[in-house]
Amino acid sequence: MGGVMRPSKYDWARLDPQVDALLAKGMRVTQVAQALEMRVQTIRDRLSYRRRAPRAGMKRVAPALIDRSCLNCRAAFRVASPFLRLCPVCRADCG
C-alpha cells in the first residue's frame, strides 16, 4: 500500500469552521466531538494535523548560482553546485 491516500471520511472544509466556532465558545474537545457526533480522537487528530508545520522538502528552492572561471580554459560560467569547476564545454570534452 505505497503512497495512495484514500479520500477523507469527513468534509473538513465544512467541519473545520464548525469545530473552530465550538472551541471558540469554550467547549472542550470531548464536547465538540459529542456535538458533531464524531469520535474524540478524530477531532484531536484533525487539530493536531492543522497545527503541524508543512513538511520539509515539499517546496524546493532553487540553489543560488555561483560565478566560476573554468580551471581548464578560464572561461566564465555560472553553476548551481560548488563542486563543478569546469565549464560545460570542457566537461563535455572530458566525458
Secondary structure, 3 states (H helix, E strand, C coil): CCCCCCCCCCCHHHHHHHHHHHHHCCCCHHHHHHHCCCCHHHHHHHHHHHHCCCCCCCCCCCCCCEEEECCCCCCEEEECCCCCCCCHHHHHHHC
